């Protein structure tokens, strides 16, 4: 009896074993190594010293003066706040732009939707570095945006709009890179929406805004939340856009990690930044899982009622 009950569980375990091995080898082991490095001492000449030290985490908010006393410094805190601010702004703008696109695709005839989805996913066929570099040509000096102003005489030979190497350029790069990730989950929710509900709302003399707020948004909420998280997380850890479009002057958490490993050679601090970023991402995912569980429980209770 026990053996027969254990056999299906054993089969499931053996079936999942290759996937578990891949996840453990390529995800859990690197994360464990990163966590270990974050608690080691930095070698002045690069790399690590195998000696326990929490200094990498202390370095986030403090620095040592000549007397070896801890003094508060806000440099890295500013980078964290800038990363959060730009990631939130890019996510909101992606939602503002992506929702109408997803709604438009969902309202198209079924035979045309795949074509629109195909057009949305085309940017993924090109390397993100190449796509981001193209914005330098668009936003840069004498670029696509500035040339008409020069032809009209609004800008002189030495004048520039100053679009490059700003937070504005970084946000534009983030939106362009991640907006398809916003559109697809929202479209997946809107595709299942029964648009007869929209028509019923109009029949009940509801305004367009009220229909949008009370009918469409609640039904599309799972896609909105999923798309927002899927955009916010990579925006928070992005480093290509801050490096190319921010000129390295507007650091974000992702570019700070890359700088510590590749240039400063402070591996423990780079690992500590990566672990803090990872912890924040895990918290976001846990919050989403809890919200999805509560929404599922509420919908199940309503269906049972």
C-alpha positions as CSV (number, residue, x, y, z in Angstrom):
1,X,0.0,0.0,0.0
2,X,2.8,2.4,1.0
3,X,5.0,1.3,-1.9
4,X,2.1,1.9,-4.4
5,X,1.5,5.4,-2.9
6,X,5.2,6.2,-3.1
7,X,5.6,5.1,-6.7
8,X,3.8,8.1,-8.3
9,X,5.6,10.5,-6.1
10,X,8.9,8.9,-7.0
11,X,8.1,9.0,-10.7
12,X,7.3,12.7,-10.4
13,X,10.5,13.3,-8.6
14,X,12.6,11.5,-11.2
15,X,10.8,13.3,-13.9
16,X,11.6,16.7,-12.3
17,X,15.1,15.7,-11.4
18,X,16.8,17.0,-14.6
19,X,15.0,20.4,-14.3
20,X,15.9,20.6,-10.6
21,X,19.5,19.8,-11.4
22,X,19.6,22.6,-14.0
23,X,18.0,25.1,-11.7
24,X,20.3,24.1,-8.8
25,X,23.5,24.2,-11.0
26,X,22.8,27.4,-13.0
27,X,20.7,29.4,-10.5
28,X,21.1,28.3,-6.9
29,X,24.8,27.6,-6.9
30,X,25.7,31.1,-8.5
31,X,23.4,32.8,-6.0
32,X,25.1,30.9,-3.2
33,X,28.5,31.9,-4.4
34,X,27.4,35.5,-4.8
35,X,26.1,35.5,-1.2
36,X,29.3,34.0,0.1
37,X,31.5,36.6,-1.7
38,X,29.4,39.4,-0.3
39,X,30.5,38.5,3.2
40,X,34.2,38.3,2.3
41,X,36.9,40.9,2.5
42,X,37.9,42.8,-0.7
43,X,41.5,42.5,-1.9
44,X,43.0,45.9,-2.6
45,X,44.4,44.5,-5.8
46,X,41.2,42.9,-7.0
47,X,39.3,39.8,-6.1
48,X,38.7,38.6,-2.5
49,X,40.4,37.7,0.7
50,X,39.0,34.6,2.4
51,X,38.2,36.4,5.6
52,X,34.7,37.1,6.9
53,X,33.7,40.7,6.8
54,X,30.3,42.6,6.6
55,X,32.1,45.6,5.3
56,X,30.5,45.3,1.8
57,X,27.0,45.9,3.3
58,X,28.3,48.6,5.7
59,X,29.8,50.4,2.6
60,X,26.3,51.1,1.3
61,X,25.5,53.8,3.9
62,X,28.9,54.5,5.6
63,X,32.5,55.2,4.8
64,X,35.5,55.2,7.1
65,X,37.4,58.5,7.8
66,X,41.1,58.8,8.5
67,X,40.5,57.8,12.1
68,X,38.7,54.6,10.9
69,X,35.3,55.9,12.2
70,X,32.1,55.2,10.3
71,X,30.7,58.3,8.7
72,X,27.3,58.4,6.9
73,X,27.5,58.9,3.1
74,X,24.6,59.1,0.8
75,X,26.2,58.4,-2.5
76,X,25.0,54.8,-2.9
77,X,21.6,55.7,-1.3
78,X,21.1,58.3,-4.1
79,X,21.9,55.5,-6.7
80,X,19.3,53.3,-5.1
81,X,16.7,56.0,-5.0
82,X,17.5,57.0,-8.6
83,X,17.2,53.4,-9.7
84,X,13.8,53.0,-8.0
85,X,12.5,56.3,-9.4
86,X,13.6,55.6,-13.0
87,X,12.3,52.1,-12.8
88,X,8.9,53.2,-11.4
89,X,8.7,56.0,-14.0
90,X,9.6,53.7,-16.9
91,X,7.0,51.1,-15.6
92,X,4.2,53.7,-15.4
93,X,5.0,55.1,-18.9
94,X,5.2,51.5,-20.3
95,X,1.7,50.9,-18.8
96,X,0.3,54.2,-20.2
97,X,1.6,53.4,-23.7
98,X,1.2,49.6,-23.6
99,X,-2.4,49.3,-22.3
100,X,-4.0,51.1,-25.4
101,X,-1.8,48.9,-27.6
102,X,-2.9,45.7,-25.9
103,X,-6.5,46.9,-25.9
104,X,-6.3,47.7,-29.6
105,X,-4.9,44.3,-30.5
106,X,-7.5,42.5,-28.3
107,X,-10.3,44.3,-30.2
108,X,-9.0,43.1,-33.6
109,X,-10.5,40.1,-35.5
110,X,-8.9,36.9,-34.4
111,X,-7.2,36.4,-37.7
112,X,-5.3,39.7,-37.4
113,X,-4.2,39.4,-33.8
114,X,-1.2,37.2,-34.5
115,X,0.1,39.7,-37.0
116,X,0.0,42.5,-34.4
117,X,1.7,40.3,-31.8
118,X,4.3,39.4,-34.3
119,X,5.0,43.1,-34.9
120,X,5.2,43.7,-31.1
121,X,7.8,41.0,-30.7
122,X,10.0,42.0,-33.6
123,X,12.3,44.1,-31.4
124,X,13.3,41.0,-29.4
125,X,14.9,39.6,-32.6
126,X,17.6,42.2,-32.3
127,X,20.2,42.4,-29.6
128,X,19.3,44.8,-26.9
129,X,22.7,46.5,-27.1
130,X,22.2,47.3,-30.8
131,X,18.7,48.6,-30.1
132,X,19.9,50.8,-27.3
133,X,22.8,52.1,-29.4
134,X,20.4,53.2,-32.1
135,X,18.9,55.7,-29.6
136,X,22.3,57.4,-29.5
137,X,21.8,58.2,-33.2
138,X,18.3,59.4,-32.5
139,X,18.9,61.5,-29.3
140,X,22.5,62.5,-29.8
141,X,24.0,65.7,-31.2
142,X,23.1,66.2,-34.8
143,X,20.9,63.1,-34.4
144,X,17.5,62.4,-35.9
145,X,15.7,64.7,-33.5
146,X,18.1,67.6,-33.7
147,X,18.6,67.8,-37.5
148,X,15.1,69.3,-38.3
149,X,15.7,72.0,-35.7
150,X,19.1,72.8,-37.3
151,X,17.5,72.9,-40.8
152,X,14.9,75.3,-39.5
153,X,17.5,77.5,-37.9
154,X,16.2,77.0,-34.4
155,X,19.4,75.5,-33.2
156,X,22.8,77.0,-34.0
157,X,25.9,75.1,-35.0
158,X,27.1,74.9,-31.4
159,X,23.7,74.5,-29.8
160,X,22.1,71.2,-28.7
161,X,18.9,70.0,-27.1
162,X,20.9,68.1,-24.5
163,X,18.8,64.9,-24.7
164,X,21.7,62.5,-24.4
165,X,23.3,61.5,-21.0
166,X,20.2,62.4,-19.0
167,X,17.6,60.6,-17.0
168,X,15.2,61.3,-19.9
169,X,17.4,59.3,-22.3
170,X,17.7,56.4,-19.8
171,X,13.9,56.3,-19.4
172,X,13.4,56.3,-23.2
173,X,15.8,53.4,-23.5
174,X,14.1,51.5,-20.8
175,X,10.6,52.0,-22.3
176,X,11.7,51.0,-25.7
177,X,13.5,47.9,-24.4
178,X,10.8,46.6,-22.1
179,X,7.4,47.8,-23.4
180,X,6.7,44.5,-25.3
181,X,6.9,42.7,-21.9
182,X,4.1,45.1,-20.7
183,X,1.9,44.6,-23.7
184,X,1.9,40.8,-23.9
185,X,0.5,40.1,-20.3
186,X,-2.1,42.8,-20.6
187,X,-3.2,41.5,-24.0
188,X,-3.4,38.0,-22.5
189,X,-5.9,39.3,-19.9
190,X,-7.9,41.5,-22.4
191,X,-8.1,38.6,-24.9
192,X,-10.2,36.7,-22.4
193,X,-12.4,39.7,-21.6
194,X,-16.1,39.3,-22.7
195,X,-16.6,42.6,-24.5
196,X,-20.4,42.1,-24.1
197,X,-19.8,43.4,-20.6
198,X,-18.5,46.7,-22.2
199,X,-21.6,46.8,-24.3
200,X,-23.8,46.1,-21.3
201,X,-22.1,48.9,-19.4
202,X,-22.9,51.3,-22.3
203,X,-26.5,50.1,-22.3
204,X,-26.7,51.0,-18.7
205,X,-25.7,54.6,-19.5
206,X,-22.2,54.3,-18.1
207,X,-19.7,56.8,-19.6
208,X,-16.6,55.7,-21.4
209,X,-14.5,56.6,-18.4
210,X,-16.7,54.7,-16.0
211,X,-16.8,51.6,-18.2
212,X,-13.0,51.8,-18.5
213,X,-12.6,52.2,-14.7
214,X,-15.3,49.8,-13.4
215,X,-15.3,47.0,-16.1
216,X,-12.1,46.9,-18.2
217,X,-9.5,47.8,-15.6
218,X,-10.7,45.2,-12.9
219,X,-10.8,42.5,-15.5
220,X,-7.4,43.3,-16.9
221,X,-5.8,43.7,-13.5
222,X,-3.9,40.4,-13.5
223,X,-2.2,41.3,-16.7
224,X,-1.5,44.9,-15.5
225,X,0.1,43.6,-12.3
226,X,2.1,40.9,-14.1
227,X,3.3,43.3,-16.8
228,X,4.2,46.0,-14.3
229,X,6.4,43.5,-12.3
230,X,7.9,42.0,-15.4
231,X,8.9,45.5,-16.5
232,X,9.9,47.0,-13.1
233,X,12.3,44.2,-12.2
234,X,14.6,44.3,-15.4
235,X,14.4,48.2,-15.3
236,X,15.7,48.1,-11.8
237,X,18.7,46.0,-12.7
238,X,19.4,47.5,-16.2
239,X,22.9,48.6,-17.0
240,X,23.1,48.9,-20.8
241,X,20.7,51.9,-20.9
242,X,22.5,53.8,-18.1
243,X,25.9,53.1,-19.6
244,X,25.1,54.0,-23.2
245,X,22.3,56.6,-22.8
246,X,23.4,58.0,-19.4
247,X,27.0,58.1,-20.4
248,X,28.0,56.4,-17.1
249,X,27.1,59.6,-15.2
250,X,23.7,58.4,-14.2
251,X,24.5,55.1,-12.4
252,X,21.7,52.7,-11.5
253,X,22.0,49.5,-9.5
254,X,22.7,47.3,-12.5
255,X,25.4,49.5,-13.8
256,X,26.9,49.8,-10.2
257,X,27.2,46.0,-10.0
258,X,28.9,45.9,-13.4
259,X,31.2,48.7,-12.5
260,X,32.3,47.0,-9.2
261,X,33.1,43.7,-10.9
262,X,34.6,45.0,-14.2
263,X,36.3,48.2,-13.2
264,X,36.6,48.8,-9.5
265,X,37.4,45.1,-8.9
266,X,35.6,45.3,-5.6
267,X,33.9,41.9,-5.8
268,X,32.4,41.7,-2.3
269,X,30.7,45.1,-2.7
270,X,29.5,44.2,-6.2
271,X,28.1,40.9,-4.8
272,X,26.5,42.8,-1.9
273,X,24.7,45.2,-4.4
274,X,23.6,42.2,-6.4
275,X,22.2,40.4,-3.3
276,X,20.3,43.5,-2.2
277,X,18.9,43.9,-5.7
278,X,18.0,40.2,-5.7
279,X,16.3,40.5,-2.3
280,X,14.2,43.4,-3.5
281,X,13.2,41.4,-6.6
282,X,12.2,38.4,-4.4
283,X,10.1,40.7,-2.2
284,X,8.3,42.0,-5.3
285,X,7.6,38.4,-6.5
286,X,6.4,37.3,-3.1
287,X,4.0,40.3,-3.0
288,X,2.7,39.4,-6.4
289,X,2.2,35.8,-5.4
290,X,0.3,36.8,-2.3
291,X,-1.9,39.2,-4.3
292,X,-2.6,36.5,-6.9
293,X,-3.5,34.1,-4.2
294,X,-5.9,36.5,-2.5
295,X,-7.5,37.4,-5.8
296,X,-7.9,33.7,-6.6
297,X,-9.5,33.0,-3.2
298,X,-11.9,35.9,-3.6
299,X,-12.9,34.8,-7.1
300,X,-13.4,31.2,-5.9
301,X,-15.5,32.4,-3.0
302,X,-17.7,34.5,-5.4
303,X,-18.1,31.5,-7.7
304,X,-19.0,29.3,-4.8
305,X,-21.6,31.8,-3.6
